[in-house]
C-alpha cells in the first residue's frame, strides 16, 4: 500500500487489517508519483507480476485473477481492466464522454486496442514495469499505455466489474477541473510521444492559413487593381513565419524524443541489472 501523505489514519487502519507492505510519502506527491513508488517497491521486493488498484474500492477485487492470468500465460505484458463505463451510474455524461475520447487518443497514440485507458485496475509483468518511466505528475493511466505500445509490449484488455460509489473522487475536484486536466493530459501526450507529428500539424495549419490569406490579397490585387488589403499580406507573412518556426520546433522535438528513448533504455538496463540481484537475494533467503 502506498500512503501518499494521507492525514486520515490510513496507515493505522491498513496495519490493523493485515497489510504487509506499506510505503509512506511524508507529503502528498500526486497519483503518478505514488504509482511509480509502488512499482519501484514491488520491483525491489522481486515481484514477477504487479497488480495495481485504486484506494477508492472502485474495482472488484475478485477480478484480480482475470488480470493476472494473461501475464502468467505469456499472452500479455500489461493487462488493463475494462470497466462497463456506460453502466456506471455515478459517472456524469461529460465524464463518460471524456473517458471515451481519452481511450481513443491512447489507442491512436499507442497502437493498442485498449478499451478503458483511464482504468487504474491493471496487471503488469516485471519486464514491463522495468521499462516504465513517467513524465506526467497528475496521472499515470494514459501515459503508461502509450509507453507500452510504443515499446512493442503486448497490451490487452479484459472486462472487469466495479463496486458502488463510496465517496466522491479526491482526484477529480470538479467537472471543469477534470475537463481541463484531461485536455491538458491528452495534448501533453501528443507533444511528448509524437512531437514531430504534433508540431508538424501546427506548422501545416499556420502555413495553410498564411497561404490562403496571401491568395486573398492576390485575388483582390488582380481583380481590383488596387494595393489595398495590405493587412492580409502582413498577417499571411506572420502566419507563415510562425509555421516555419513550428517546423523547426518539430525537428528539434523529434531529436529530443530520440534522446529520451536512449535515456529510457539506459534506465531499463540499470533496473534489470539491479532486479536480478534482488531476485537472487530473495531466492537465497527462501533457500536458507
N, C-alpha and C positions, 0 to 999 in steps of 0.2 A: 504494500500500500504506500502511495506517495502522499505525504502531508504537505501541501503547498501553502505553508504559513497559516494553517487553519486556526481559528480562535474559538471553535465550538466544541472543544474537548474530543475531537475526532480520534486522536491517538489513544486516549484513555479508553474510549468505547471499543476501538479496534483491538486493543490488548485484552480487554475483558472478554471479547468474543473470539479469542484464539488466533488472531492474525500473527503469523510467524515472523514476517519480514516487514519492517516499517522504515521508510526513508523520509527524513524531515527536511523541509526548507525553513530557514529562520524567518523568511518573509515570503509574501506571495510573488511568485515569479511568472505566473501565467501557465495556461494549459499546455502549450507546446513544450515549454521548458520542463514541466512536470512529466510529460510523456517521455522525453529523452532521458530524464533522470531515471525513470522506471526501466527504460531499455538498457541503459548502462548498468543499473543494479542487477538486472536479470542476466546480462552477459557476464558480469563479474562473478555471478554465482554458478556459471556453467550451464545455463538453460539452453536446451536444444529447440524448444518451441515456446514462444512468449504469447500469452493471451492478454489483451488489453480490454478493459471495460471502464465505463464511467462511474462516478460516485453517486449519481442520482438514482440508481437502481432502475434505469430505463429499460435495460436489456434483460431478457430471460436467461438466467444463469444455466438452466438445463440445456441450453443450446451450445454450450462450450464444446462438446464432442463433435458437433456438426462443423464447427470452425477448425478444430484441430485435425480431424481425420484427413482432409485433403493434403495437409502438410506432411503428416506421418506416412501417407501412402505415396508421397513423392509427386503428387499432381499439382502442387502449388507452393509458391514461396510466401505468398501473402493471401489471406482469405478475409474478405470483408462481409460482415453480416448485413444483409439487405432487409431493412425494415419495411413493413407494409405502410408506406407513407400515407397513401390515400385513406387508410382506415384509422389513422391516429387522430383521435378526436380533439386533443388539446393543441394540435398544430393548426395555426391560422392558415387561411388560403394563401396569404403572401409568403409565409414561411414554406409551405408545401411547394409553391412555385419556385422559390429561390433554391430549395433543395434539388429540384429537377434541373434548373439551369446550372447550378454548381456541378451536378453529376455529369451533365452534358459537356461542360467545359473540360472537366477532368478526363472524360473519355476521349475527347478530341486531342487534348494535350499529351495524354499518356499512351494512347493507342491500346487501351484496355477496354473491357466491356463491363465496368463496374456500374451496378445499378443504383447504389446508395453511397456515393462518395463521402458525405459528411458523417457516416456511421462510425462511431468510436469502438464498436464491438468487433474485434478482429484478432486473427492469429497470424504470427509472423515467425518464419523459420530463423534459426540463429544466423545463417549466412546473410539473409535479407536484412536482419536487424543491424548487422555489422556494416552494411552499406548505406544506412540511412544517415543523413546529415541535414537538419532543418535550418531554414533561414527565417521562417515566419514565427514571430513570438506570440501570435494570437491563437492559432490553431495548427494542428498537425495533420488533420484528416485528409485534406486535399493534396497537400504537398508530398506526403509520403507515397501516395498512389502514383503521382506523376513521376517521382523519382524511381519508383519500382518499374513503371512502364518503360521509361527511357533507359533503364539499365537492363532491359530484357528479362526482368523477373516475371514469373508466372503469377498473375493476379486473377483470382476467381471470386465470385460472389455466391453466397448461399443464403437462402431465406431464413430469417430468424423471427422470433416472437418478441413482443415488448410488454412491459408491465404498465400499470396505470400511473398517471402523473401524481407524484408525491409532494412536489413543491415546485415553485417557479424556477426556471433556469437562472443560475447565478452568472453564467457566461453571457447570456443574452439579456441585457438590461431593459431593452425596449425594441419594438419592431423597427423604428427608424435607425437605431444603433445597429441592429442586426443587418439591415439592408446596406448601410454604409460600410460596415466591416466586411460583409460578403462581397460587395462590389470591389472594394479595395483588395481583398484577398485574390479574387479572380484576375483582376488586372495585373497584380503583382506576380501571379503565377506565370502569366504570359510573358511579362518583362524578364523574369529570371530564367525561365526554361525555354522560351522561344524568342530571344531578344531580336535576332535578325528579322524574323517574320513580323514581330510587333512593330518595330521601328520602320521596317520596310513598308508596312501598310500605312503608317503615319506619313512617311515620305511620299508615297504614291498619292494619298489623298491631298496633301498640300500641293504637290506638283500639278495634280489634276485640276484643282480649284484655280491655281495660278494660270494654268493654260487656258481654261475657259474664260477667265477674265481678260486675258490677252486677246483671245478671239473676239470677245465682245467689243473691245476697243477697236480692233482691226475692222470689224463689221461696220461700226459707225463711221470710222475714218474713211472707208472705201465708199460707203453709200451716201454719206452726207458731205464728205469732203471738207470737214472741219477738224480742228485739233482739240475738240472738247473731250470729255470723259477721260481726262488725264489721270483722275483718281483710280480708274481701272488699271492703268499701266503701273501706277505706284504700288497698288495692292497686289497685283499679279507678280511684280518683281519681289515684293516682300515674301509672299507665299512660296514662290519657287526657291528663294534663298533659304527659307526655313525648311523646305523639303530637302534641299541639298544637305543642310546641316543634320537633318534626321537620318539621311542615308549614311553620313559619316558615323553618326552615333550607332547605327545598326551594325556597321563593320566593327567598331570598337567593342560593342557589347558582345558580339559573337566571339571575338578574341578573348574577352574576359570570361565568357561562359566556358570556353575550352580550357582556360587556366583553372577555373573552378573544378572542372571534371578531373583534372590531374590531381588537385588537392584532395578531392574525394577518394580517388584511387589510393593515394598515399595513406589517407586516414583508414581506409578499409584494410590495407596491408598491415598497419600498426595494430588495429583491433584484432585481426585474425591471428597475428603472432602472439599478442597478449592473451587472447582467448584460449589458444592451445595450451599455454602454460597453466591457465586457470583450471581447465578441464582435467589436465594431467594431475594437478594437485588434488582436485576433488576426488578423482579415482583412487589416488593413493590413500586418501583419508578413509574412503569406503573399504578399501582392502585391509587397512590397518584395523 
